[in-house]
Amino acid sequence: MERARLIDVATEEEAREWARRMPVGPANTVGLRRCERPGASRTPR
């Protein structure tokens, strides 16, 4: 079963540091993706 974890960091480098510390086995991978928070222009009214 695949589980996703989200972390909130200020920079891509900080995300990479977290990824290096995650315990993963040989059959697992860690992926980094940028997620945008909805701003005022995207928030439904």
N, C-alpha and C positions, 0 to 999 in steps of 0.2 A: 504494500500500500504506500502510495506516494504522499508525503506530507510537505506542505509549504510553510516556510517561516518568513515573516516579514520583520525587518529591523528598520528603525528610523535613524538615519545618520546624516551628518552634514555634508560629507564629501564621499566621492567614489573611493578614495584611498582608505577612509575609515571603514567602508563596506568591505573592501578587500582584506583588511586586518581581521574583521569579524569572520569572514569566510575561511581564513587560514586557521582559525581556532575551532571551527566546527568539526565535531567528531564524525567522520564519514568512513564507510567501509570501501573496499575495492570496487564494489558494484554500484556505488553511489556517486553523485556529482553535486557540486554546489554551483548554482548559476546566479549571476547578478543582473538585476533588471531595475531600471529607473521607473518609479511610479510617481506620477504627478498628482498633487492634491488639487481637488477642484477649487478654483478661485471664484471670485464674485461673478465673473462672466459665465462660468459653467454651472453654477449652483441653480437647481430648478427653483422656480418661484411658486 
